[in-house]
């Protein structure tokens, strides 16, 4: 029986981090106005709310994708340890949990070393991982473009004057999984 359970649960690593299974907990969400706040640290709640508001006013495709994926979104947590062994530069990951070929849960883990609720860099990391988990976005094809879905985290100087443009580009980005 245990072998069947292990075979049925397959984790697909879709972001910048490891292939590891972390038990997802929390509340299943079916509507935009019910964010998973019980499994989201207070430092992240404003960023999640703002992200959802942008989803609501985005294209029909993004609205539908975000709404559908919120049904399986189980929150965001912080990790004390490196997210990927041997790769300290990995500071965030969106994990998908599958059963019988269907995604049954999505969870984001962020390194505690990144926590700074007032930092635009922290906000861009949260939005990057939400892009993976809620919009099914992949990384941009090259690492030399300034974009929220760039796998390399940008600094405050790059982000500050361009945040509005980056948000518009983010919600028009079409490279899905």
FENTA-V652586 format. One record per residue. N is the residue number from 0. RES is the residue in three letters. SS is DSSP state (alpha for helix, beta for strand, coil for the rest). PSI is psi in whole degrees, 0 to 359 (999 if undefined). BURIAL is # if it has 16 or more other ideal C-beta (glycine too) atoms within 10 Angstrom, else .. Layout:
N;RES;SS;PSI;BURIAL / N;RES;SS;PSI;BURIAL
//
This chain:
0;UNK;coil;316;. / 1;UNK;alpha;320;. / 2;UNK;alpha;320;. / 3;UNK;alpha;319;. / 4;UNK;alpha;315;. / 5;UNK;alpha;318;. / 6;UNK;alpha;327;. / 7;UNK;alpha;330;. / 8;UNK;beta;111;. / 9;UNK;beta;128;. / 10;UNK;beta;130;. / 11;UNK;beta;121;. / 12;UNK;beta;115;. / 13;UNK;coil;6;# / 14;UNK;coil;220;# / 15;UNK;coil;15;# / 16;UNK;coil;207;# / 17;UNK;coil;169;# / 18;UNK;coil;87;. / 19;UNK;coil;151;. / 20;UNK;coil;123;. / 21;UNK;coil;130;# / 22;UNK;coil;120;. / 23;UNK;coil;135;# / 24;UNK;coil;177;. / 25;UNK;coil;196;# / 26;UNK;coil;132;. / 27;UNK;coil;132;. / 28;UNK;coil;134;# / 29;UNK;coil;349;. / 30;UNK;coil;154;. / 31;UNK;coil;323;. / 32;UNK;coil;12;. / 33;UNK;coil;64;. / 34;UNK;coil;158;# / 35;UNK;coil;62;# / 36;UNK;alpha;336;# / 37;UNK;alpha;341;. / 38;UNK;alpha;29;# / 39;UNK;beta;122;# / 40;UNK;coil;149;# / 41;UNK;alpha;328;. / 42;UNK;alpha;339;# / 43;UNK;alpha;339;# / 44;UNK;alpha;315;. / 45;UNK;alpha;325;. / 46;UNK;alpha;320;# / 47;UNK;alpha;316;# / 48;UNK;alpha;315;. / 49;UNK;alpha;318;. / 50;UNK;alpha;314;# / 51;UNK;alpha;321;# / 52;UNK;alpha;319;. / 53;UNK;alpha;322;# / 54;UNK;alpha;317;# / 55;UNK;alpha;325;. / 56;UNK;coil;10;. / 57;UNK;coil;192;# / 58;UNK;coil;156;. / 59;UNK;alpha;321;. / 60;UNK;alpha;313;. / 61;UNK;alpha;319;# / 62;UNK;alpha;313;. / 63;UNK;alpha;315;. / 64;UNK;alpha;313;# / 65;UNK;alpha;316;# / 66;UNK;alpha;315;# / 67;UNK;alpha;316;. / 68;UNK;alpha;337;# / 69;UNK;alpha;335;# / 70;UNK;coil;334;. / 71;UNK;coil;11;# / 72;UNK;beta;122;# / 73;UNK;beta;17;# / 74;UNK;beta;187;# / 75;UNK;beta;137;# / 76;UNK;beta;164;# / 77;UNK;beta;147;. / 78;UNK;beta;135;# / 79;UNK;coil;332;. / 80;UNK;coil;165;. / 81;UNK;coil;139;# / 82;UNK;coil;326;# / 83;UNK;coil;119;# / 84;UNK;coil;128;. / 85;UNK;coil;359;. / 86;UNK;coil;79;. / 87;UNK;coil;343;. / 88;UNK;coil;346;. / 89;UNK;coil;114;# / 90;UNK;coil;358;# / 91;UNK;beta;153;# / 92;UNK;beta;142;# / 93;UNK;beta;125;# / 94;UNK;beta;135;# / 95;UNK;beta;136;# / 96;UNK;beta;127;# / 97;UNK;beta;150;. / 98;UNK;beta;125;. / 99;UNK;coil;41;. / 100;UNK;coil;8;. / 101;UNK;beta;136;. / 102;UNK;beta;123;# / 103;UNK;beta;346;. / 104;UNK;beta;149;# / 105;UNK;beta;136;# / 106;UNK;beta;142;# / 107;UNK;beta;138;# / 108;UNK;beta;132;# / 109;UNK;beta;139;# / 110;UNK;beta;134;# / 111;UNK;alpha;336;. / 112;UNK;alpha;344;. / 113;UNK;alpha;352;# / 114;UNK;coil;116;. / 115;UNK;coil;94;. / 116;UNK;coil;342;. / 117;UNK;coil;354;. / 118;UNK;coil;133;. / 119;UNK;alpha;331;# / 120;UNK;alpha;316;# / 121;UNK;alpha;315;# / 122;UNK;alpha;317;# / 123;UNK;alpha;327;# / 124;UNK;alpha;315;# / 125;UNK;alpha;313;# / 126;UNK;alpha;323;# / 127;UNK;alpha;310;# / 128;UNK;alpha;324;# / 129;UNK;alpha;327;# / 130;UNK;alpha;318;# / 131;UNK;alpha;307;# / 132;UNK;alpha;319;# / 133;UNK;alpha;336;# / 134;UNK;alpha;0;# / 135;UNK;coil;34;# / 136;UNK;beta;148;# / 137;UNK;coil;175;. / 138;UNK;coil;156;# / 139;UNK;coil;154;# / 140;UNK;coil;331;. / 141;UNK;coil;154;. / 142;UNK;coil;1;. / 143;UNK;coil;6;. / 144;UNK;coil;143;. / 145;UNK;coil;112;. / 146;UNK;coil;148;# / 147;UNK;coil;330;# / 148;UNK;coil;12;# / 149;UNK;coil;133;# / 150;UNK;coil;349;. / 151;UNK;coil;124;. / 152;UNK;coil;130;# / 153;UNK;coil;162;# / 154;UNK;coil;170;. / 155;UNK;alpha;323;. / 156;UNK;alpha;319;. / 157;UNK;alpha;321;# / 158;UNK;alpha;313;# / 159;UNK;alpha;295;. / 160;UNK;coil;350;. / 161;UNK;coil;5;. / 162;UNK;alpha;313;. / 163;UNK;alpha;316;. / 164;UNK;alpha;320;. / 165;UNK;alpha;321;# / 166;UNK;alpha;316;# / 167;UNK;alpha;316;. / 168;UNK;alpha;322;# / 169;UNK;alpha;313;# / 170;UNK;alpha;356;# / 171;UNK;alpha;359;. / 172;UNK;coil;134;# / 173;UNK;coil;2;. / 174;UNK;coil;100;. / 175;UNK;beta;168;. / 176;UNK;coil;999;.
//
